[in-house]
Amino acid sequence: MAEKEEGVKLIGSWASPFSRRVEMALKLKGVPYDYLDEDYLVVKSPLLLQLNPIYKKVPVLVHNGKILPESQLILEYIDQTWTNNPILPQNAYDKAMARFWAKFVDEQVTLIGLRSLVKSEKRIDVAIEEVRELIMLLENQITEKKFFGGETIGFLDMVVGSMIPSCLARGWEGMGIDMIPEEKFPELNRWIKNLKEIEIVKECIPDREKHIEHMMKIVGRIKAA
């Protein structure tokens, strides 16, 4: 087993898709690290507030005294610091498009797929179709591919995988919504099966029942806000 590199620490949360994707990257690269779990729904620790005073959120990566917040930035840092098993595409255009779709997932799919869905004053079936229209764009991107990055798991797989099947889908399930049925999204469901066969992904998927319970607490907070 590799020796632990000095100063590699991750402050995250077991339920956060943003910190779980960082763990996937560290595991893929074979980088040993210390992990500190934050129960951010209860209270933000003084350490988290000290390390990330701007956003006050997980994840935060600390490497040899350097502090990095924001998961996509951390993924890129990890990829450039440990160059084995590349995460981002090498081609400039493919790299730019991976960043584009990752931003789309974290900003659009997450917002519409949970917060806007829960707060929607429309008929629920109309709100669901709005979410599915966004997800169909990802369905088209994964068609005839094993992973978004090609034959091996990469940056966009970690972003989409941590957010949709391993997080939002738990909230949808708790709400009684089958958001991504196989007959409507065959390519995405095929990709999800491929993803769940990867050992580092399996290690980072939260317990289903515990996670559904957690997501329903978030749904309750959104409704009450």
DAJO-V977375 format. One record per backbone hydrogen bond with DSSP energy under -1.0 kcal/mol. NH is the residue of the N-H (numbers start at 1). CO is the residue of the C=O. Records with the same first field share a line. If there is no record, write none. Layout:
NH = CO  CO
//
This chain:
8 = 5
9 = 62
10 = 34
11 = 60
12 = 36
16 = 13
20 = 16
21 = 17
23 = 19
24 = 20
25 = 21
26 = 22
27 = 23
28 = 24
29 = 25
31 = 26
34 = 8
36 = 10
38 = 12
40 = 38
42 = 39
43 = 39
49 = 45
50 = 46
51 = 47
52 = 48
56 = 52
60 = 11
61 = 68
62 = 9
63 = 66
66 = 63
68 = 61
74 = 70
75 = 71
76 = 72
77 = 73
78 = 74
79 = 75
80 = 76
81 = 77
82 = 78
95 = 91
96 = 92
97 = 93
98 = 94
99 = 95
100 = 96
101 = 97
102 = 98
103 = 99
104 = 100
105 = 101
106 = 102
107 = 103
108 = 104
109 = 104
110 = 105
112 = 108
113 = 109
116 = 111
118 = 114
119 = 115
127 = 123
128 = 124
129 = 125
130 = 126
131 = 127
132 = 128
133 = 129
134 = 130
135 = 131
136 = 132
139 = 135
140 = 136
142 = 138
145 = 142
147 = 150
150 = 147
155 = 87
158 = 154
159 = 155
160 = 156
161 = 157
162 = 158
163 = 159
164 = 160
166 = 161
168 = 163
169 = 164
170 = 167
171 = 167
172 = 168
173 = 169
174 = 170
175 = 171
176 = 173
177 = 172
179 = 177
185 = 181
189 = 185
190 = 186
191 = 187
192 = 188
193 = 189
194 = 190
195 = 191
196 = 192
198 = 195
202 = 198
203 = 199
204 = 201
211 = 207
212 = 208
213 = 209
214 = 210
215 = 211
216 = 212
217 = 213
218 = 214
219 = 215
220 = 216
221 = 217
222 = 218
223 = 219
224 = 220
225 = 221
//
